Amino acid sequence: MEARRDKSGLYLTRSAYVKQLLKKGGMATAKPIDSPFSVGKSFYADGGPLFHETALYRSLLGGLQYLINTRPSISFIVNKLSQFQ
């Protein structure tokens, strides 16, 4: 966890940990989007390329579950992704 202080307060960030997870998942060059997941949208296992390394997928999900402690806003989508192990 990184800490940064300025005149308005103290900021804690997990950006290095997120970058580590992205690198581990082979998505280090992926571009971020500022778009929340649509609640009515459904996921299907046959909707795209599968994550063939199940151990890696579970490891990445575990890392995302850990991030929920500091970023509860991602809990819905992480729990949705957890359905596809």
KAWO-V605332 format. One line per field, one symbol per residue. ss: DSSP state (@ for helix, = for strand, . for the rest). phi: phi as a letter, one per 20 degrees, with the letter a starting at -180 (. if undefined). A space follows every 10 residues. Layout:
ss->???
phi->???
//
This chain:
ss->.=====..== ===.@@@@@@ @@@@...... .......... .......... ...@@@@@@@ @@@@@@@... .@@@@@@@@@ @....
phi->.dccdcfeqd cdcdffffff ffffemcfef efcdcfffff fddcfeerfe efefffgfff fffffffggd cffeffffff fffdd
//
